[in-house]
Amino acid sequence: MTISDFFKTLPQYMLPQHMLSRLMHALTRCRLRVWKEWQIRWFIRRYDVDMSIAAQPDPLAYATFNSFFTRALKANARPVVHGADDIACPVDGAVSQLGAIEGGRIFQAKGHTFGLEDLLGGSGTRAAPFHNGQFATLYLAPKDYHRIHMPLSGRLREMVYVPGRLFSVNTRIASVVPGLFARNERVIAIFDTDAGPMALVLVGALFVASIETVWSGAVTPPFGKTVRQWNYQDKDIRLERAAEMGRFNMGSTVIVLFGAGRTAWHDGLCADTVVKMGELLGKTKPSPLAGEG
């Protein structure tokens, strides 16, 4: 962290984060043709968006800026790994950090870690299966594809909404704000997979006006003040590897968690590596108990 980064980040503590995100929610869903077309054209120029891979390549065919922002891709735009033990990258973006969960702490950036239990809503029971496991933090820039897909096939066990702040989540902010990802609002989905429990933590951020999942629709807004939990043990909600599981309406971060000894990240990945949905994120390992009995 530099002094410059600190002073550039300081205003984020004073911004009315949730009010600005509610305003963004309204502006990006406005159907006024002149307004939405101006937003889309500006965004494509600003971020050099490649519309040739979109299922609907005509940017002005979208009803709102948000429908453009969360656009689907052509079926062959993102080839998906197909090995039995392959873990697919769930998003387009860049690796923020990845590695081992040590002592119940997850590495955020130089000088900063945050608690696994804090990330998962303050529940020791929920955090226990991931102690000494593996994490991968993946950052989605504004230009990226913003649908989130399954790294492995799994059966949904639980969804949790955790209220919080809405700091930006780029590299500079992550180097300055302590416990950033455990402070921001987030939606946690926990699945049972062949590699044990898997958590996908969808972290909100400034101007992320909504987080959705395919089974529940919009989880935010409204922005809550208490932790909420939905149990799906009595339902059979199964999603295959690479199936869409949710989306950000504006950009943010996904954190993937696995339990101890069940996964290994791909050797070629490190901080700032650019990744695409469907690429190899890692490999699963057999259960240590396999073959016993």
Secondary structure, DSSP 8 states (H G I E B T S, - for coil): --HHHHHHHHHHHHS-HHHHHHHHHHHTT---HHHHHHHHHHHHHHHT--GGGBSS--GGGSSSHHHHHT--B-TTSS-----TTEEE--SSEEEEEEEE-BTTEEEEETTEEEEHHHHTTS-HHHHGGGTT-EEEEEE--TTS--EEE-SS-EEEEEEEEE--B----SHHHHTTSTTHHHHB-EEEEEEEETTEEEEEEEE--TT--EEEETTTEEEESS--SS-EEEE-TTS--EE-TT-EEEEEES--EEEEEE-TTSEEE-TT--TT-EE-TTSEEEEE---TTTT--
